[in-house]
């Protein structure tokens, strides 16, 4: 279970990093594309959002199925 969550979190960070790199990279000027956002950057950000929503739903589903349990914080007395 932890492996899946860590793997998806790494995918989210990878998509965010690739979108950042694509945002900072200068594109060669092409005919009619001046000022238009890069479609690859938009796809990377959409992938990041999709992975985040999927991870949230997977955690909710895992809790509903009883695969994970909340542990809370230990109380020192």
Steps between C-alpha positions, in 0.01 A plus 500: 500500500776742594685410182203602282458831682871583477505403132206730419655783704820463299293511181334821619837658576639384164207655312542822695874508426448434130240779482746735670776411258267545204388836637856627538629364168491747215317378194620594154269756343266331255245649268187597694603362839623820663355535848325162500565267795681176435256207468751262654514713815121503521493121460759456776298718735180316409677170571609634839145600588366166378754305705422710808127437470559129433724473807241673718225269375724195546570598861126548566423166337775328701357638822148390400626148423688483831844470341628800696406627844553843653748488785487856628772663701630341820395689810772542763365491857 
